[in-house]
Amino acid sequence: MCLTKFIRDIQRRYEAIPPPDAMFYNATVAKILRKRETKIANDIVEKVGSGTILDLGSGTGYLSIEIVKKAPSLQVYGIDLSRQMIKISRRHARGVENAQFELGNAADLPFADNSIDFIVSTGSLHHWKTPVRLGGK
């Protein structure tokens, strides 16, 4: 079986990243993505000066934390399906008051209408089983 087929098979079975993979992601992949996520954080802060941001599929939390470090007037909520990713995010966010991480699903968000000013999602769409449903009912 080729690697691409193996990855796609895993993605069909598991929407959330399992704990061992989350730890691997934190140790390797997340570090590779930091430069790109720093640029994204800079772009967001330039455009959104205040308010509430939702980071869907927040992973290890680096993007959310980077945003609030650059703009303390922002509140960022990171939502991820992986319990292990949330644990890692919370550990990374110790001492950062305006970044919170919660277990959740993009298809069923716990926020009131019009309470979020900006939504960002990087690198998680390929994990969503039904991304089309998020566009409307």
N, C-alpha and C positions, 0 to 999 in steps of 0.2 A: 504494500500500500504506500502511495506517495505521501509526503508530508502535508501537502495542500489538502488532499482528501481526508487525511487523519484530523487536521485542524477543523475542517468544515463539519465532520461528523461530531466532534466534541462540541462545537458551537451549537449544533442542532439540539444536542442533549442538555447542555447546561447554559442557561442564560447568565448566571452569575459565575464569577471566577472562583473555583474551589480554593480552600486555604493553602495548600502547597504551592499552587500556581500564583496566588497573591503574594506570597513571601518571595518567590522567584522574581516576580514582576517588580517588587519593591527593591530587590537587590541588584537588578540588572536593567530591565527595560525602562523603568521610571527614570533612571539616571541618564539614559540616552535621550529621553524626551524633554529633559529639563530646559535645554536651550530653546526649543520650539515653544514650550509652555511659557517661558519667560517672555518671549515675544508676544504671545497671545495675551498674557496678563498686561503687558505694556499697552497693547492696542485697546483692550477693554477699559483700562483705567483712563486712557486718553479720551474715550468716548462717553464713559459712564462715571460721572463724578461723585454721585451719591445715590443711595437707595439700596435695594435688595437684589442680589444676584443668585441665581440657582445654577449650580454646576451638576448636570445630569451625568451619571456614570463617573463620579469624581475620582475613582481609583484611590491612589495613595494620598490624595489631597494637595499635592504640590501646587497645582494651578490655583485652587481656591486660596491657599495660604499666601501665595505670591501676590494675588490680587489685593488681599486685605493689608498686606505689608506695605504695598505701594499706595493704597488709598484707604486709610483707617476709617474714613466716613462711610465706607461700604460695609454691608452685612452680606456674607456669602454662606449659603447652605449647600453643602455637598451631599448628594444622594447617590447611593450605590446599592446594588443587590447583594454584594458580597460582604458577609459579616467580617471576614478577615481584612478586607480593604478598609472597612469602617474603623476597625481596631487600629490599623496602621495609620490611617488619617488622623485619628484622635491623638495618637501618640506623637505624630509630627506636629500637631497643632497645640501642644501644651504651651500655655502662656499666651496664646493668640485668642483674644476674646471674641472677635467678630467673625470667626469662621467656625461653623458647626457642621458636624457630619452625622447623618442619620441613615439607617437602613431603609431603603424604599425602592419603589418601582416607578419608572417614568410614566407608566400607563395609569398609575393610581397615586397621584401626588397629594400630600396632606396640606396644601396651601389654599387659602381663600382666593377667590377670583380677584384679579387686579392687585395682588399683594407682591408680585414679583416684577421687577423693573427690567431685568435682562436675564436671558437664559443662554448658557453656554454648554456645549457637550463636545468633548474631543476624544476620539478613540474608543467610543463605546457602542456606536450604532451597530457594528457587526455582531455584537452580543445580544441584541434585542430580537426576540423571536417574532414579534409582530410590530415592527416600526411604523407601518402604515396606519395602524389604529390610533397612533398618537396625533395624527393630523385632524381628527374629527370623529364624530360618532356615527 
